[in-house]
Amino acid sequence: MRYKVKMMYDGSNYYGWQVQPREISIQETIQEVLSRMHNHPIVIVGSGRTDSGVHALSQVFHFDSDMKLNCDQWRKSMNRQFPEDLFVLSVEVADPEWHARFDAIRKCYEYRINTGQYDPFNVRRVLQLEGELDIDRMRQAMQIFVGTHDFTSFCTNRSEITIDQVRTIYKFNLIQEGQLLRFVIEGDGFMRYMVRMLIGVVIEAGQHKLTLIKIQAMLEAKSKTVNKHVAKACGLYLVDVFYKEESSQ
């Protein structure tokens, strides 16, 4: 039986999603629990990777099992054994051919910035950026990226490996809640560091360190050398992953 799992996690204590040789990862932590339950190795497949320190409000993965547990039993059993910074939201039976990564059609991320007084209690969950930002200028910069573009300048994927670096961003919004800024970005897919590089440039625009003309030129350059701005991982959240059967929602 194939199972589809939605979960949330605080990524502060992990070296990203993917299994690493000498570091603790979220994938490895989940697989250790499932392998212990099955008494043999279990490999899970996630919707995609999140980097070290990045969080998720709704990550998705699948795994196969012949154990006779219903979906609620799976959810409760995993949550009992997971560390306190991982939590399963739901488990459901999936089609045997359904794939958490390849069947995803779009993803939504959120980036959070605190522009008020430095908050040591949230330093690993919200970027601390005390000071004024030009909100209108940031919104203008964000609109440069909406639509279908070649994002070679805004990711670290090697061009010879990821040949097609064209992606579509459906929306890129900024929600202001007092001194908290929430950037919501939704697209058909995101490459390595792409969201953080986009946010990094938008922050530079808000600080009047980059002009809109310069940002447009960076996008059009399609070059790995024109952009070195990367926002810290702490403020980034994977909000949702959308699939074909959910496309009308």
CYANA upper distance limits for C-alpha pairs under 8 A (distance plus 0.5 A):
  1 MET  CA     64 ASP  CA      6.02
  1 MET  CA     65 SER  CA      5.90
  1 MET  CA     66 ASP  CA      6.54
  1 MET  CA     93 VAL  CA      7.69
  1 MET  CA     94 ALA  CA      8.23
  1 MET  CA     96 PRO  CA      7.30
  2 ARG  CA     62 HIS  CA      7.31
  2 ARG  CA     63 PHE  CA      6.27
  2 ARG  CA     64 ASP  CA      4.92
  2 ARG  CA     65 SER  CA      7.01
  2 ARG  CA     93 VAL  CA      6.54
  2 ARG  CA     94 ALA  CA      5.86
  2 ARG  CA     95 ASP  CA      7.09
  2 ARG  CA     96 PRO  CA      5.99
  3 TYR  CA     62 HIS  CA      5.92
  3 TYR  CA     63 PHE  CA      6.09
  3 TYR  CA     64 ASP  CA      6.78
  3 TYR  CA     65 SER  CA      8.32
  3 TYR  CA     91 VAL  CA      7.10
  3 TYR  CA     92 GLU  CA      6.14
  3 TYR  CA     93 VAL  CA      5.15
  3 TYR  CA     94 ALA  CA      5.74
  4 LYS  CA     60 VAL  CA      7.56
  4 LYS  CA     61 PHE  CA      6.51
  4 LYS  CA     62 HIS  CA      5.16
  4 LYS  CA     63 PHE  CA      7.62
  4 LYS  CA     91 VAL  CA      6.20
  4 LYS  CA     92 GLU  CA      5.79
  4 LYS  CA     93 VAL  CA      6.65
  4 LYS  CA     94 ALA  CA      6.25
  4 LYS  CA    100 ALA  CA      7.94
  5 VAL  CA     60 VAL  CA      6.05
  5 VAL  CA     61 PHE  CA      5.86
  5 VAL  CA     62 HIS  CA      6.50
  5 VAL  CA     88 VAL  CA      7.63
  5 VAL  CA     89 LEU  CA      8.08
  5 VAL  CA     90 SER  CA      6.28
  5 VAL  CA     91 VAL  CA      5.06
  5 VAL  CA     92 GLU  CA      7.11
  6 LYS  CA     58 SER  CA      6.34
  6 LYS  CA     59 GLN  CA      6.12
  6 LYS  CA     60 VAL  CA      5.10
  6 LYS  CA     61 PHE  CA      7.27
  6 LYS  CA     88 VAL  CA      6.57
  6 LYS  CA     89 LEU  CA      5.91
  6 LYS  CA     90 SER  CA      5.76
  6 LYS  CA     91 VAL  CA      7.05
  7 MET  CA     56 ALA  CA      8.22
  7 MET  CA     57 LEU  CA      7.62
  7 MET  CA     58 SER  CA      5.78
  7 MET  CA     59 GLN  CA      5.77
  7 MET  CA     60 VAL  CA      6.88
  7 MET  CA     86 LEU  CA      7.85
  7 MET  CA     87 PHE  CA      6.10
  7 MET  CA     88 VAL  CA      4.68
  7 MET  CA     89 LEU  CA      5.46
  7 MET  CA     90 SER  CA      7.48
  8 MET  CA     55 HIS  CA      8.18
  8 MET  CA     56 ALA  CA      5.56
  8 MET  CA     57 LEU  CA      5.08
  8 MET  CA     58 SER  CA      5.59
  8 MET  CA     59 GLN  CA      6.57
  8 MET  CA     86 LEU  CA      6.57
  8 MET  CA     87 PHE  CA      5.89
  8 MET  CA     88 VAL  CA      6.94
  8 MET  CA     89 LEU  CA      7.49
  9 TYR  CA     55 HIS  CA      6.26
  9 TYR  CA     56 ALA  CA      5.74
  9 TYR  CA     57 LEU  CA      7.16
  9 TYR  CA     85 ASP  CA      6.01
  9 TYR  CA     86 LEU  CA      4.98
  9 TYR  CA     87 PHE  CA      6.75
 10 ASP  CA     53 GLY  CA      8.35
 10 ASP  CA     54 VAL  CA      7.90
 10 ASP  CA     55 HIS  CA      5.38
 10 ASP  CA     56 ALA  CA      7.22
 10 ASP  CA     85 ASP  CA      5.84
 10 ASP  CA     86 LEU  CA      7.25
 11 GLY  CA     15 TYR  CA      8.29
 11 GLY  CA     16 GLY  CA      7.34
 11 GLY  CA     26 ILE  CA      8.34
 11 GLY  CA     52 SER  CA      7.29
 11 GLY  CA     53 GLY  CA      5.14
 11 GLY  CA     54 VAL  CA      5.53
 11 GLY  CA     55 HIS  CA      5.10
 11 GLY  CA     56 ALA  CA      7.98
 11 GLY  CA     85 ASP  CA      8.28
 12 SER  CA     52 SER  CA      7.86
 12 SER  CA     53 GLY  CA      4.89
 12 SER  CA     54 VAL  CA      7.36
 12 SER  CA     55 HIS  CA      7.89
 12 SER  CA    124 ARG  CA      6.75
 12 SER  CA    125 ARG  CA      8.22
 12 SER  CA    234 CYS  CA      7.83
 13 ASN  CA     53 GLY  CA      7.39
 14 TYR  CA     23 GLU  CA      8.26
 14 TYR  CA     24 ILE  CA      6.14
 14 TYR  CA     25 SER  CA      5.54
 14 TYR  CA     26 ILE  CA      6.82
 14 TYR  CA     52 SER  CA      6.52
 14 TYR  CA     53 GLY  CA      6.86
 15 TYR  CA     20 GLN  CA      8.08
 15 TYR  CA     23 GLU  CA      6.61
 15 TYR  CA     24 ILE  CA      6.32
 15 TYR  CA     25 SER  CA      5.59
 15 TYR  CA     26 ILE  CA      8.19
 15 TYR  CA     51 ASP  CA      7.46
 15 TYR  CA     52 SER  CA      4.76
 15 TYR  CA     53 GLY  CA      7.26
 16 GLY  CA     25 SER  CA      6.00
 16 GLY  CA     26 ILE  CA      7.00
 16 GLY  CA     49 ARG  CA      7.69
 16 GLY  CA     50 THR  CA      5.93
 16 GLY  CA     51 ASP  CA      4.78
 16 GLY  CA     52 SER  CA      4.26
 16 GLY  CA     53 GLY  CA      6.90
 16 GLY  CA     54 VAL  CA      7.42
 17 TRP  CA     25 SER  CA      5.92
 17 TRP  CA     26 ILE  CA      5.28
 17 TRP  CA     27 GLN  CA      5.88
 17 TRP  CA     49 ARG  CA      5.79
 17 TRP  CA     50 THR  CA      5.72
 17 TRP  CA     51 ASP  CA      7.01
 17 TRP  CA     52 SER  CA      7.92
 18 GLN  CA     25 SER  CA      6.53
 18 GLN  CA     26 ILE  CA      7.36
 18 GLN  CA     27 GLN  CA      6.08
 18 GLN  CA     28 GLU  CA      7.90
 18 GLN  CA     49 ARG  CA      6.64
 18 GLN  CA     50 THR  CA      8.20
 19 VAL  CA     23 GLU  CA      8.36
 19 VAL  CA     24 ILE  CA      7.90
 19 VAL  CA     25 SER  CA      5.97
 19 VAL  CA     26 ILE  CA      7.97
 19 VAL  CA     27 GLN  CA      6.30
 19 VAL  CA     28 GLU  CA      5.89
 20 GLN  CA     24 ILE  CA      7.30
 20 GLN  CA     25 SER  CA      7.03
 24 ILE  CA     28 GLU  CA      7.40
 24 ILE  CA     29 THR  CA      7.82
 25 SER  CA     29 THR  CA      6.76
 26 ILE  CA     30 ILE  CA      6.80
 27 GLN  CA     31 GLN  CA      6.61
 27 GLN  CA     44 ILE  CA      7.74
 28 GLU  CA     32 GLU  CA      6.56
 29 THR  CA     33 VAL  CA      7.16
 29 THR  CA     82 PHE  CA      8.25
 30 ILE  CA     34 LEU  CA      6.87
 30 ILE  CA     82 PHE  CA      7.85
 31 GLN  CA     35 SER  CA      6.28
 31 GLN  CA     41 PRO  CA      8.11
 31 GLN  CA     42 ILE  CA      6.38
 31 GLN  CA     43 VAL  CA      6.55
 31 GLN  CA     44 ILE  CA      7.12
 32 GLU  CA     36 ARG  CA      6.57
 32 GLU  CA     41 PRO  CA      8.47
 32 GLU  CA     42 ILE  CA      8.40
 33 VAL  CA     37 MET  CA      6.82
 33 VAL  CA     78 MET  CA      7.68
 33 VAL  CA     81 GLN  CA      7.19
 33 VAL  CA     82 PHE  CA      7.72
 34 LEU  CA     38 HIS  CA      6.75
 34 LEU  CA     41 PRO  CA      8.34
 34 LEU  CA     42 ILE  CA      6.65
 34 LEU  CA     78 MET  CA      8.22
 35 SER  CA     39 ASN  CA      6.21
 35 SER  CA     40 HIS  CA      5.76
 35 SER  CA     41 PRO  CA      5.20
 35 SER  CA     42 ILE  CA      5.48
 36 ARG  CA     40 HIS  CA      7.44
 36 ARG  CA     41 PRO  CA      8.37
 38 HIS  CA     42 ILE  CA      8.13
 38 HIS  CA     67 MET  CA      8.04
 42 ILE  CA     63 PHE  CA      8.01
 42 ILE  CA     64 ASP  CA      8.40
 43 VAL  CA     63 PHE  CA      7.22
 44 ILE  CA     61 PHE  CA      6.96
 44 ILE  CA     62 HIS  CA      6.21
 44 ILE  CA     63 PHE  CA      5.37
 45 VAL  CA     61 PHE  CA      5.75
 45 VAL  CA     62 HIS  CA      5.86
 45 VAL  CA     63 PHE  CA      7.08
 45 VAL  CA     99 HIS  CA      8.35
 45 VAL  CA    100 ALA  CA      6.94
 45 VAL  CA    101 ARG  CA      7.68
 46 GLY  CA     59 GLN  CA      8.10
 46 GLY  CA     60 VAL  CA      6.32
 46 GLY  CA     61 PHE  CA      4.51
 46 GLY  CA     62 HIS  CA      7.07
 46 GLY  CA    100 ALA  CA      6.27
 46 GLY  CA    101 ARG  CA      6.57
 47 SER  CA     59 GLN  CA      7.51
 47 SER  CA     60 VAL  CA      5.99
 47 SER  CA     61 PHE  CA      6.34
 47 SER  CA    100 ALA  CA      5.26
 47 SER  CA    101 ARG  CA      4.47
 47 SER  CA    102 PHE  CA      8.14
 47 SER  CA    104 ALA  CA      7.43
 47 SER  CA    241 VAL  CA      7.95
 48 GLY  CA    101 ARG  CA      6.61
 50 THR  CA     54 VAL  CA      6.46
 50 THR  CA     55 HIS  CA      8.04
 50 THR  CA    238 LEU  CA      8.40
 51 ASP  CA    233 ALA  CA      7.81
 52 SER  CA    233 ALA  CA      7.52
 53 GLY  CA    124 ARG  CA      8.16
 53 GLY  CA    233 ALA  CA      5.94
 53 GLY  CA    234 CYS  CA      6.09
 54 VAL  CA    233 ALA  CA      5.77
 54 VAL  CA    234 CYS  CA      6.32
 54 VAL  CA    235 GLY  CA      7.78
 54 VAL  CA    236 LEU  CA      5.93
 54 VAL  CA    237 TYR  CA      6.62
 54 VAL  CA    238 LEU  CA      8.41
 55 HIS  CA    125 ARG  CA      8.45
 55 HIS  CA    234 CYS  CA      8.13
 55 HIS  CA    236 LEU  CA      6.73
 55 HIS  CA    237 TYR  CA      5.15
 55 HIS  CA    238 LEU  CA      6.83
 56 ALA  CA    237 TYR  CA      5.44
 56 ALA  CA    238 LEU  CA      4.91
 56 ALA  CA    239 VAL  CA      6.60
 57 LEU  CA    237 TYR  CA      7.06
 57 LEU  CA    238 LEU  CA      6.40
 57 LEU  CA    239 VAL  CA      5.42
 57 LEU  CA    240 ASP  CA      7.47
 58 SER  CA     89 LEU  CA      8.45
 58 SER  CA    238 LEU  CA      6.97
 58 SER  CA    239 VAL  CA      5.95
 58 SER  CA    240 ASP  CA      5.58
 58 SER  CA    241 VAL  CA      7.62
 59 GLN  CA    238 LEU  CA      7.23
 59 GLN  CA    239 VAL  CA      8.09
 59 GLN  CA    240 ASP  CA      7.17
 59 GLN  CA    241 VAL  CA      7.39
 60 VAL  CA    100 ALA  CA      6.91
 60 VAL  CA    241 VAL  CA      7.51
 61 PHE  CA    100 ALA  CA      5.89
 61 PHE  CA    101 ARG  CA      8.37
 62 HIS  CA     99 HIS  CA      7.52
 62 HIS  CA    100 ALA  CA      6.32
 69 LEU  CA     73 GLN  CA      6.27
 69 LEU  CA     74 TRP  CA      6.68
 70 ASN  CA     74 TRP  CA      6.82
 71 CYS  CA     75 ARG  CA      6.80
 71 CYS  CA     90 SER  CA      8.32
 71 CYS  CA     91 VAL  CA      5.72
 71 CYS  CA     92 GLU  CA      6.19
 71 CYS  CA     93 VAL  CA      7.78
 72 ASP  CA     76 LYS  CA      6.67
 72 ASP  CA     90 SER  CA      8.28
 72 ASP  CA     91 VAL  CA      7.42
 73 GLN  CA     77 SER  CA      6.40
 74 TRP  CA     78 MET  CA      6.62
 74 TRP  CA     91 VAL  CA      7.40
 75 ARG  CA     79 ASN  CA      6.70
 75 ARG  CA     88 VAL  CA      6.50
 75 ARG  CA     89 LEU  CA      7.89
 75 ARG  CA     90 SER  CA      6.82
 75 ARG  CA     91 VAL  CA      6.52
 76 LYS  CA     80 ARG  CA      6.66
 77 SER  CA     81 GLN  CA      7.08
 78 MET  CA     82 PHE  CA      6.44
 78 MET  CA     88 VAL  CA      7.68
 79 ASN  CA     83 PRO  CA      8.47
 79 ASN  CA     86 LEU  CA      8.17
 79 ASN  CA     87 PHE  CA      6.35
 79 ASN  CA     88 VAL  CA      6.65
 82 PHE  CA     86 LEU  CA      6.60
 82 PHE  CA     87 PHE  CA      7.69
 94 ALA  CA     98 TRP  CA      6.79
 98 TRP  CA    103 ASP  CA      7.37
 99 HIS  CA    103 ASP  CA      5.94
 99 HIS  CA    104 ALA  CA      8.50
100 ALA  CA    104 ALA  CA      7.01
103 ASP  CA    243 TYR  CA      6.46
103 ASP  CA    244 LYS  CA      7.20
104 ALA  CA    241 VAL  CA      7.14
104 ALA  CA    242 PHE  CA      6.24
104 ALA  CA    243 TYR  CA      5.11
104 ALA  CA    244 LYS  CA      7.41
105 ILE  CA    188 ASP  CA      6.24
105 ILE  CA    189 GLY  CA      8.05
105 ILE  CA    241 VAL  CA      8.38
105 ILE  CA    242 PHE  CA      6.37
105 ILE  CA    243 TYR  CA      5.85
105 ILE  CA    244 LYS  CA      6.86
106 ARG  CA    186 GLU  CA      7.57
106 ARG  CA    187 GLY  CA      5.91
106 ARG  CA    188 ASP  CA      4.47
106 ARG  CA    189 GLY  CA      6.28
106 ARG  CA    241 VAL  CA      6.72
106 ARG  CA    242 PHE  CA      5.83
106 ARG  CA    243 TYR  CA      7.68
107 LYS  CA    186 GLU  CA      6.16
107 LYS  CA    187 GLY  CA      6.19
107 LYS  CA    188 ASP  CA      6.73
107 LYS  CA    189 GLY  CA      6.76
107 LYS  CA    190 PHE  CA      8.42
107 LYS  CA    238 LEU  CA      8.30
107 LYS  CA    239 VAL  CA      8.22
107 LYS  CA    240 ASP  CA      6.34
107 LYS  CA    241 VAL  CA      5.10
107 LYS  CA    242 PHE  CA      6.54
108 CYS  CA    184 VAL  CA      7.62
108 CYS  CA    185 ILE  CA      6.21
108 CYS  CA    186 GLU  CA      4.75
108 CYS  CA    187 GLY  CA      7.14
108 CYS  CA    238 LEU  CA      6.85
108 CYS  CA    239 VAL  CA      5.88
108 CYS  CA    240 ASP  CA      5.71
108 CYS  CA    241 VAL  CA      7.01
109 TYR  CA    184 VAL  CA      6.40
109 TYR  CA    185 ILE  CA      5.88
109 TYR  CA    186 GLU  CA      6.87
109 TYR  CA    195 VAL  CA      8.34
109 TYR  CA    236 LEU  CA      7.63
109 TYR  CA    237 TYR  CA      6.10
109 TYR  CA    238 LEU  CA      5.08
109 TYR  CA    239 VAL  CA      5.55
109 TYR  CA    240 ASP  CA      7.62
110 GLU  CA    182 ARG  CA      6.97
110 GLU  CA    183 PHE  CA      5.86
110 GLU  CA    184 VAL  CA      5.03
110 GLU  CA    185 ILE  CA      6.81
110 GLU  CA    235 GLY  CA      8.49
110 GLU  CA    236 LEU  CA      6.40
110 GLU  CA    237 TYR  CA      5.66
110 GLU  CA    238 LEU  CA      7.03
110 GLU  CA    239 VAL  CA      6.86
111 TYR  CA    126 VAL  CA      8.50
111 TYR  CA    182 ARG  CA      6.17
111 TYR  CA    183 PHE  CA      5.48
111 TYR  CA    184 VAL  CA      7.17
111 TYR  CA    199 ILE  CA      8.26
111 TYR  CA    235 GLY  CA      5.64
111 TYR  CA    236 LEU  CA      5.02
111 TYR  CA    237 TYR  CA      6.73
112 ARG  CA    125 ARG  CA      8.49
112 ARG  CA    126 VAL  CA      5.83
112 ARG  CA    127 LEU  CA      6.82
112 ARG  CA    180 LEU  CA      7.43
112 ARG  CA    181 LEU  CA      6.15
112 ARG  CA    182 ARG  CA      5.21
112 ARG  CA    183 PHE  CA      6.94
112 ARG  CA    235 GLY  CA      5.36
112 ARG  CA    236 LEU  CA      7.16
113 ILE  CA    126 VAL  CA      6.01
113 ILE  CA    127 LEU  CA      5.18
113 ILE  CA    128 GLN  CA      6.61
113 ILE  CA    129 LEU  CA      7.06
113 ILE  CA    180 LEU  CA      6.25
113 ILE  CA    181 LEU  CA      5.58
113 ILE  CA    182 ARG  CA      7.15
113 ILE  CA    235 GLY  CA      7.06
114 ASN  CA    118 TYR  CA      8.15
114 ASN  CA    126 VAL  CA      6.86
114 ASN  CA    127 LEU  CA      6.49
114 ASN  CA    128 GLN  CA      5.56
114 ASN  CA    129 LEU  CA      6.33
114 ASN  CA    130 GLU  CA      7.36
114 ASN  CA    179 GLN  CA      6.36
114 ASN  CA    180 LEU  CA      5.24
114 ASN  CA    181 LEU  CA      6.94
115 THR  CA    128 GLN  CA      7.04
115 THR  CA    129 LEU  CA      5.48
115 THR  CA    130 GLU  CA      4.88
115 THR  CA    131 GLY  CA      6.13
115 THR  CA    132 GLU  CA      7.51
115 THR  CA    179 GLN  CA      5.72
115 THR  CA    180 LEU  CA      6.82
115 THR  CA    181 LEU  CA      8.00
116 GLY  CA    128 GLN  CA      8.44
116 GLY  CA    129 LEU  CA      7.92
116 GLY  CA    130 GLU  CA      5.67
116 GLY  CA    131 GLY  CA      7.33
116 GLY  CA    179 GLN  CA      5.78
116 GLY  CA    180 LEU  CA      8.09
117 GLN  CA    130 GLU  CA      6.51
118 TYR  CA    128 GLN  CA      6.43
118 TYR  CA    129 LEU  CA      8.09
118 TYR  CA    130 GLU  CA      6.94
119 ASP  CA    123 VAL  CA      6.80
119 ASP  CA    128 GLN  CA      7.56
122 ASN  CA    126 VAL  CA      6.26
123 VAL  CA    127 LEU  CA      7.06
123 VAL  CA    128 GLN  CA      7.07
123 VAL  CA    234 CYS  CA      7.89
124 ARG  CA    234 CYS  CA      5.55
124 ARG  CA    235 GLY  CA      8.02
125 ARG  CA    234 CYS  CA      5.44
125 ARG  CA    235 GLY  CA      5.91
125 ARG  CA    236 LEU  CA      8.37
126 VAL  CA    234 CYS  CA      6.27
126 VAL  CA    235 GLY  CA      4.83
126 VAL  CA    236 LEU  CA      8.38
127 LEU  CA    232 LYS  CA      7.45
127 LEU  CA    234 CYS  CA      6.64
127 LEU  CA    235 GLY  CA      5.52
132 GLU  CA    207 GLN  CA      8.18
133 LEU  CA    203 ILE  CA      8.27
133 LEU  CA    206 GLY  CA      5.32
133 LEU  CA    207 GLN  CA      6.11
134 ASP  CA    138 MET  CA      6.78
134 ASP  CA    205 ALA  CA      8.25
134 ASP  CA    206 GLY  CA      5.02
134 ASP  CA    207 GLN  CA      7.08
134 ASP  CA    208 HIS  CA      8.18
135 ILE  CA    139 ARG  CA      6.76
135 ILE  CA    206 GLY  CA      6.87
136 ASP  CA    140 GLN  CA      6.78
137 ARG  CA    141 ALA  CA      6.76
137 ARG  CA    205 ALA  CA      6.92
137 ARG  CA    206 GLY  CA      6.30
138 MET  CA    142 MET  CA      6.67
138 MET  CA    202 VAL  CA      5.98
138 MET  CA    203 ILE  CA      7.46
138 MET  CA    205 ALA  CA      6.35
138 MET  CA    206 GLY  CA      5.57
139 ARG  CA    143 GLN  CA      6.93
139 ARG  CA    173 ASN  CA      7.93
139 ARG  CA    174 LEU  CA      7.38
140 GLN  CA    144 ILE  CA      7.47
140 GLN  CA    212 LEU  CA      8.12
141 ALA  CA    145 PHE  CA      8.10
141 ALA  CA    202 VAL  CA      6.47
141 ALA  CA    205 ALA  CA      7.34
141 ALA  CA    212 LEU  CA      6.49
141 ALA  CA    215 ILE  CA      7.86
142 MET  CA    146 VAL  CA      7.61
142 MET  CA    172 PHE  CA      6.70
142 MET  CA    173 ASN  CA      8.11
142 MET  CA    202 VAL  CA      7.04
143 GLN  CA    172 PHE  CA      7.46
144 ILE  CA    215 ILE  CA      8.49
144 ILE  CA    216 GLN  CA      7.22
145 PHE  CA    149 HIS  CA      7.86
145 PHE  CA    169 ILE  CA      7.39
145 PHE  CA    172 PHE  CA      8.42
146 VAL  CA    168 THR  CA      7.77
146 VAL  CA    169 ILE  CA      5.50
146 VAL  CA    170 TYR  CA      6.61
146 VAL  CA    171 LYS  CA      6.63
146 VAL  CA    172 PHE  CA      7.11
147 GLY  CA    168 THR  CA      5.77
147 GLY  CA    169 ILE  CA      5.63
147 GLY  CA    170 TYR  CA      6.65
148 THR  CA    166 VAL  CA      7.33
148 THR  CA    167 ARG  CA      6.15
148 THR  CA    168 THR  CA      4.60
148 THR  CA    169 ILE  CA      6.91
149 HIS  CA    166 VAL  CA      5.89
149 HIS  CA    167 ARG  CA      6.33
149 HIS  CA    168 THR  CA      6.93
150 ASP  CA    165 GLN  CA      6.00
150 ASP  CA    166 VAL  CA      4.55
150 ASP  CA    167 ARG  CA      6.93
150 ASP  CA    219 LEU  CA      7.99
150 ASP  CA    220 GLU  CA      8.36
150 ASP  CA    222 LYS  CA      7.23
151 PHE  CA    155 CYS  CA      7.19
151 PHE  CA    165 GLN  CA      6.21
151 PHE  CA    166 VAL  CA      6.39
151 PHE  CA    167 ARG  CA      7.33
151 PHE  CA    194 MET  CA      8.45
151 PHE  CA    219 LEU  CA      7.12
151 PHE  CA    222 LYS  CA      7.18
152 THR  CA    156 THR  CA      8.38
152 THR  CA    157 ASN  CA      8.42
152 THR  CA    159 SER  CA      8.09
152 THR  CA    165 GLN  CA      6.22
152 THR  CA    166 VAL  CA      8.23
152 THR  CA    219 LEU  CA      8.26
152 THR  CA    222 LYS  CA      5.27
152 THR  CA    223 SER  CA      6.37
152 THR  CA    224 LYS  CA      6.98
153 SER  CA    218 MET  CA      7.00
153 SER  CA    219 LEU  CA      6.46
153 SER  CA    221 ALA  CA      7.43
153 SER  CA    222 LYS  CA      5.42
153 SER  CA    223 SER  CA      5.31
153 SER  CA    224 LYS  CA      5.63
153 SER  CA    225 THR  CA      7.88
153 SER  CA    226 VAL  CA      7.08
153 SER  CA    227 ASN  CA      6.75
154 PHE  CA    193 TYR  CA      8.07
154 PHE  CA    194 MET  CA      5.84
154 PHE  CA    197 MET  CA      6.14
154 PHE  CA    198 LEU  CA      6.97
154 PHE  CA    219 LEU  CA      8.03
154 PHE  CA    224 LYS  CA      8.16
154 PHE  CA    227 ASN  CA      7.42
155 CYS  CA    191 MET  CA      6.43
155 CYS  CA    192 ARG  CA      6.01
155 CYS  CA    193 TYR  CA      5.86
155 CYS  CA    194 MET  CA      5.00
155 CYS  CA    197 MET  CA      7.36
155 CYS  CA    224 LYS  CA      8.24
156 THR  CA    191 MET  CA      8.08
156 THR  CA    192 ARG  CA      6.15
156 THR  CA    193 TYR  CA      6.84
156 THR  CA    194 MET  CA      8.00
156 THR  CA    224 LYS  CA      7.75
157 ASN  CA    161 ILE  CA      7.82
157 ASN  CA    162 THR  CA      6.66
157 ASN  CA    191 MET  CA      7.21
157 ASN  CA    192 ARG  CA      6.47
158 ARG  CA    162 THR  CA      6.46
158 ARG  CA    163 ILE  CA      8.48
159 SER  CA    163 ILE  CA      5.65
159 SER  CA    164 ASP  CA      8.25
159 SER  CA    165 GLN  CA      8.14
165 GLN  CA    191 MET  CA      8.43
167 ARG  CA    187 GLY  CA      7.91
167 ARG  CA    188 ASP  CA      7.04
167 ARG  CA    189 GLY  CA      6.89
167 ARG  CA    190 PHE  CA      7.77
168 THR  CA    187 GLY  CA      6.01
168 THR  CA    188 ASP  CA      6.17
168 THR  CA    189 GLY  CA      7.88
169 ILE  CA    185 ILE  CA      7.79
169 ILE  CA    186 GLU  CA      6.37
169 ILE  CA    187 GLY  CA      4.60
169 ILE  CA    188 ASP  CA      7.17
170 TYR  CA    185 ILE  CA      8.22
170 TYR  CA    186 GLU  CA      6.12
170 TYR  CA    187 GLY  CA      5.73
170 TYR  CA    188 ASP  CA      8.26
171 LYS  CA    184 VAL  CA      8.13
171 LYS  CA    185 ILE  CA      6.15
171 LYS  CA    186 GLU  CA      5.88
171 LYS  CA    187 GLY  CA      7.62
172 PHE  CA    183 PHE  CA      7.58
172 PHE  CA    184 VAL  CA      6.14
172 PHE  CA    185 ILE  CA      4.87
172 PHE  CA    186 GLU  CA      7.10
173 ASN  CA    183 PHE  CA      6.20
173 ASN  CA    184 VAL  CA      5.64
173 ASN  CA    185 ILE  CA      6.97
174 LEU  CA    181 LEU  CA      7.34
174 LEU  CA    182 ARG  CA      6.22
174 LEU  CA    183 PHE  CA      5.05
174 LEU  CA    184 VAL  CA      6.82
175 ILE  CA    181 LEU  CA      6.40
175 ILE  CA    182 ARG  CA      5.53
175 ILE  CA    183 PHE  CA      6.83
175 ILE  CA    184 VAL  CA      8.26
176 GLN  CA    180 LEU  CA      6.59
176 GLN  CA    181 LEU  CA      5.29
176 GLN  CA    182 ARG  CA      6.88
177 GLU  CA    181 LEU  CA      6.75
177 GLU  CA    182 ARG  CA      8.27
190 PHE  CA    194 MET  CA      6.50
190 PHE  CA    195 VAL  CA      7.52
191 MET  CA    195 VAL  CA      8.50
193 TYR  CA    197 MET  CA      6.45
193 TYR  CA    230 VAL  CA      7.90
194 MET  CA    198 LEU  CA      6.70
195 VAL  CA    199 ILE  CA      6.67
196 ARG  CA    200 GLY  CA      6.42
196 ARG  CA    230 VAL  CA      5.74
196 ARG  CA    231 ALA  CA      5.35
196 ARG  CA    232 LYS  CA      7.55
196 ARG  CA    233 ALA  CA      7.75
196 ARG  CA    236 LEU  CA      8.09
197 MET  CA    201 VAL  CA      6.82
197 MET  CA    227 ASN  CA      8.42
197 MET  CA    228 LYS  CA      8.22
197 MET  CA    229 HIS  CA      6.16
197 MET  CA    230 VAL  CA      4.85
197 MET  CA    231 ALA  CA      6.72
198 LEU  CA    202 VAL  CA      6.78
198 LEU  CA    230 VAL  CA      8.10
199 ILE  CA    203 ILE  CA      6.60
199 ILE  CA    230 VAL  CA      7.78
199 ILE  CA    231 ALA  CA      6.58
200 GLY  CA    204 GLU  CA      6.91
200 GLY  CA    229 HIS  CA      5.47
200 GLY  CA    230 VAL  CA      5.29
200 GLY  CA    231 ALA  CA      5.04
201 VAL  CA    205 ALA  CA      6.79
201 VAL  CA    210 LEU  CA      8.03
201 VAL  CA    215 ILE  CA      7.96
201 VAL  CA    229 HIS  CA      6.40
201 VAL  CA    230 VAL  CA      8.09
202 VAL  CA    206 GLY  CA      6.74
203 ILE  CA    207 GLN  CA      6.77
204 GLU  CA    208 HIS  CA      6.72
204 GLU  CA    209 LYS  CA      5.58
204 GLU  CA    210 LEU  CA      6.01
205 ALA  CA    209 LYS  CA      6.24
205 ALA  CA    210 LEU  CA      5.27
205 ALA  CA    211 THR  CA      6.67
205 ALA  CA    212 LEU  CA      7.70
210 LEU  CA    214 LYS  CA      6.87
210 LEU  CA    215 ILE  CA      7.39
211 THR  CA    215 ILE  CA      6.88
212 LEU  CA    216 GLN  CA      6.68
213 ILE  CA    217 ALA  CA      6.70
214 LYS  CA    218 MET  CA      6.69
215 ILE  CA    219 LEU  CA      6.89
216 GLN  CA    220 GLU  CA      6.78
217 ALA  CA    221 ALA  CA      6.47
218 MET  CA    222 LYS  CA      7.63
218 MET  CA    223 SER  CA      8.25
218 MET  CA    226 VAL  CA      6.62
218 MET  CA    227 ASN  CA      7.48
221 ALA  CA    226 VAL  CA      8.06
232 LYS  CA    236 LEU  CA      8.46
242 PHE  CA    246 GLU  CA      6.72
242 PHE  CA    247 SER  CA      7.32
243 TYR  CA    247 SER  CA      6.70
